[in-house]
Amino acid sequence: MATTSPQRLNGFGMGFLAGYVDTLGFIALFGLFTAHVTGNFVLLGASLADPQQIPSLLKILAFPAFILGIAAARLLVASCERRGVSAHKPNYLLQLVLLTGFMVCGMLAEPVPKQMGPLAMAAGLLGTAAMGAHSAASKLLLSNLAPTSMMTGNVTQLVIDGVDWLRGAGDGATAARCGKFFWPVFGFALGCAGAAFGFLEFGFVALLAPIAILCLHLWLPAPALEAKPASAAA
């Protein structure tokens, strides 16, 4: 099935949000990856070897914060499923609350010193929890899209399909996959660039950009619930 325009726009927007928040956290909080758990593992390993290089406490706490964000999103979706209502807007609202907390705590902590205080620490953990909820939504609610915060697999699939297309082995399914995976990658890349310029110019207020994306999704109609097969309901 070909990727529709709303799907492309949603994939682009959610990819932009993830890249934006991840990059802003990295620049503002001395290398914190809010959406990239693998990167935090790498940085934590580096900080253990050279404690002066990276503030390791935030890296240690970022992982459980990410897990808590995923767990909160899962419980929220499960609650909505039991009540027979769409979980899209509640999940967007959860991300919105956490990202707003990230922005407010960051603004109150500015300028962030190298020895981060409680407000800067809270900002980083709220941002990481927000991206945990974002990643959970990608799995639980946006399965029709490519992952919007984990670009390694997306780029790998794009290259595989690109090579197949160039060698003449591509078909309609190949083209559809390219469209599905391209837009989140493109959005993520633009989000990274936008956050870098935005933070240098406006500080933590630059988080208003991803917050605006979530507000837009809260304003737009929620997707219709998918009907469950009769065998599943039995």
Salt bridges, closest charged atoms under 4 A:
ASP161 OD1 - ARG177 NH2 2.91
ASP164 OD1 - ARG167 NE 2.87
